[in-house]
Amino acid sequence: EVQLVQSGAEVKKPGESLKISCQGSGYSFASHWIAWVRQVPGKGLEWMGVIYPGDSETRYSPSFQGHVTMSADKPSGTTYLQWNSLRASDTAIYYCARQIKAPGLYYFDYWGQGTLVTVSS
Amino acid sequence: EIVMTQSPATLSVSPGERATLSCRASQSVATNLAWYRQKPGQAPRLLIYGADTRVPGVPARFSGSGAGTEFTLTISSLQSDDFAVYYCQQYNNWPFSITFGQGTRLEIK
């Protein structure tokens, strides 16, 4: 069974750093792109970027480039989303999602449960 | 940047009736278009990809159509489970981008 399990909710202050995780299981971790998607509570979905765990190639949305970093650890089957300096506007739910089993098609069929990040002074 | 615009923002339909949701791209995305359903407190679920291909396990009452800049998701006979928010999503290979529409809320009339 394919599963993506994300790390738990976080409460941080502006300017602090944070790294959240998404562990995949039940499939070939290295062979599917993983997307990170932001959702401010009550609002829509925003694509942040994708990472290919096989070689850690990343592609970022211009809206998030330079503010977040995606990484992957193949042995543990885990991808990460990291901030060096959080802002209050980063308060949101963050989802990871797996690319479907069709190379070159960027649709996402399995999603993590989401990680709520709250940034407040 | 490719902008995806969904309409209407909110759609009120009675159970058993048909619902038609629209998604328009600011430039052609060929058939690189997916539809997701998101229920409150849950992650999105992929329903349709490639504009018209239903994901295995998705009920046949869901169908997608369109190409280029105009796309439609049709739900033929609404069930209680279908009242949720629906998002379209495109991808483009050069330059690489992925964009979601702002969503259509499907509510019970």
HADDOCK unambig.tbl for C-alpha pairs under 7 A between the chains (distance, minus, plus):
assign (segid A and resid 44 and name CA) (segid B and resid 102 and name CA) 5.49 0.50 0.50
assign (segid A and resid 44 and name CA) (segid B and resid 103 and name CA) 6.42 0.50 0.50
assign (segid A and resid 45 and name CA) (segid B and resid 100 and name CA) 6.27 0.50 0.50
assign (segid A and resid 46 and name CA) (segid B and resid 100 and name CA) 6.43 0.50 0.50
assign (segid A and resid 47 and name CA) (segid B and resid 98 and name CA) 6.36 0.50 0.50
assign (segid A and resid 47 and name CA) (segid B and resid 99 and name CA) 6.26 0.50 0.50
assign (segid A and resid 61 and name CA) (segid B and resid 97 and name CA) 6.86 0.50 0.50
assign (segid A and resid 106 and name CA) (segid B and resid 91 and name CA) 6.35 0.50 0.50
assign (segid A and resid 107 and name CA) (segid B and resid 34 and name CA) 6.78 0.50 0.50
assign (segid A and resid 107 and name CA) (segid B and resid 49 and name CA) 6.88 0.50 0.50
assign (segid A and resid 108 and name CA) (segid B and resid 46 and name CA) 6.67 0.50 0.50
assign (segid A and resid 109 and name CA) (segid B and resid 45 and name CA) 6.86 0.50 0.50
assign (segid A and resid 109 and name CA) (segid B and resid 46 and name CA) 5.41 0.50 0.50
assign (segid A and resid 111 and name CA) (segid B and resid 43 and name CA) 6.40 0.50 0.50
assign (segid A and resid 113 and name CA) (segid B and resid 43 and name CA) 6.12 0.50 0.50
